[in-house]
Amino acid sequence: MLPPHLSNLKLIPARELSANIGSAPGEPGVYLFFLAGGMELLGATSYFETGSPRPLTVHGRQHLYTGAALHSLRHRVYANLRADVTSSSLCRSLLAIERARRAISKSCTPGCKQVRGEQSIAAWLCKNAVVGIEETRDPYNRERELLAQLASPLNIVHRRDRPYARALSAWRCAAFPADIPESARRVRYR
């Protein structure tokens, strides 16, 4: 059951969105990824050892990521489901934690042992994710509200001061060094 502050969220299985991306609105809004095996994934990355809050669980899946789409939810959700690491922060984070900690492989979810790169992350997401979609005229403010209310462990933006976000940033830097601007390469993560 969704809490009252998420009552406008429409939940759609990722496999349905992937098969018919037209089912996602072409309007601005926010989207939330709920993943099967999320607790196992977080456990494998020592998330709970940082004192971080437990993520919201809906229909047996944990909310791990929140995103905003200024122009089209359809476009943003599609970028995540085809696992385009050049435009999807969620996919960069998932691949980074798999490379650093083999966290997806340890999640005991369908397809978890086959995750190696972008294509296999896309297949795994389609098997294991439900996407919550909410249309809004002010997606960035709504995203900030949700990030203030929910754990959303795979988000880094607005959380850089938290230990898990710093660890996730370091894993992403190690996994995708060519994507890091020169100025950010000088930043040291603890």
N, C-alpha and C positions, 0 to 999 in steps of 0.2 A: 504494500500500500504506500502511496506517495504521501509525503507530509504536505500540509496545507500550502506552504510557500512554493510548492511544485505542482499545484493543481492544474495548471495550464499545459503541463508537459504531456506531449503525445509520445508514447513508447512504440517503437517500431523495430522488429528484429533486423539486425544488420544484413542478414542474407536476403531479406525482402527488399531492403533499400538498394543493395548491390544489384539485384535482378531487375529492379524498376526504380531507378534513381528519380524518376518523375514523381514518385510518391512523396518526395521531400519538397517542401515549398520553395519557390524561387524568391522568397521574401527574406528580409533581414531577421535575425534571431539568434538564439543560443542553442547549443546542442550539448548533451551530456552522454558520455559513454559509460555504460554499465557492463562489466566484464565477468563472465563465469570464471571461477578460479582466482578471482581478484585477491582474496585473503591469502591464498597460497603464494601468489605472485609477490605480494607485499612482504610476506614472511621471508621469502627467499632473498629479498633485498634489504633485510633488517629494518624495514620501515617502522615496525612497532617498537624497536629498541631505541628509537629517537624520541619516544614519548609523544608521537604524533597521534591525532585522533583517529578512531575507527571510521572507515568510510560508510556511507549510507548503503544499505542493502535493499534492493528491490527485486522481487521475483528470483531470489537466489543469486543475483549478480551484484557486484559491488561497483559503486560509482567511483571511477578512477580519473576521469578527465572531463573538463568543462571547456567549451570553445565558443567563440562568437563569430557571426558572419554578418558583416556590414551590408552586403548586397544580396547574397543568395545562400540560403541554407543548403540548397541542393548542391551547389558548387563545393562548399566547404566540406560537407559530409562525404561527397564523392571523392574528394582528395584524400580524406582519411581512409575510406574503404578501399581505394586502390593502392593505399600505402605508399603514396608519393612522399618520400622523406625530404624532398626539397620544399614541399609546401605544408607538410603535416607535422606539427610539433608532437602530437600523440605518437605517430609512427616512429619518429626519431627517438623518443623516450623509450618506447617498447623495444626497438632494436638495440638500443644502448643497454638496457637492463638485461636483455637476453645475452648480449655479448659479455657483459661484465659479470653477471651472476647466474646465467642460465635459468633465469626466473620463470620464463614462459615454459621451458621444458619441464620444470618442476611443478607446474600448476595442475597437472593431471586433467587437462581439458582436451576436448577433441582436437586433433591436429597439432598438439603442443610439441611433439617430438620432431616434427618436420620444419619448424621455424628456423630459417637460415638467413633470409634476406627479405626484400620488399615484397616479392610475390607471395612468399609463404606467410608473411605477416598479414597480408590482405586476406588470404584464405582462412587463417586462424581467426581474424577479427570477424569475418562473415559467419563463422561457426559459433563464436562465443560471445558476441556483443549484442546488446540491445541499445538503441540510440534514442535518447529522449530529445524531442524537438519542441521548441517554444518560439513562436514568432513574436517579435517585439520591435518597436521603432527605434529603440535605443539599446542595441545589443551589447555594447561595451559596458554601459552602466549596469545592465542586468547581469552580465558576466561577473563584474566586480562584486555585486550583491551576492551572487551564488558562491563565489570563491570565499567570501567572508563567512558564509553560513555552512559550507560543506567542506569536508576534508580534501577532496579532489587531489589525491597524492601525485599524479603525474603532471600537474601544472607547476610551472616554475615561475611564471610571471606573477607578480604581486606576492611572492613567497621567498624571494632570494635570501631572506634572513633566517629561514628555517633550515635545520640540519639536513632533513631529507632532500629538500630542494637543492641544497648545495652539493650533496652526493650525486643526485640525478644530473645536475649540470656537469659535474666532473666526468661521469660516465658518458654523457653525450659528447663532451669535448674529446674524450679518448676514442669514441666510436666514429666520430665525424670531424676529424681535425681540419680537413680542407674547407669545411663550412664556417669556420670560426674566423671572424675578422681579426686582423693583426692586433688591434687594440685590446680585444678580449683575450687573446692568447697570453697576454702578460698577467692576467688576473689569476691569482692562486686560490685554489679551493682547498678547504680544510676537511 
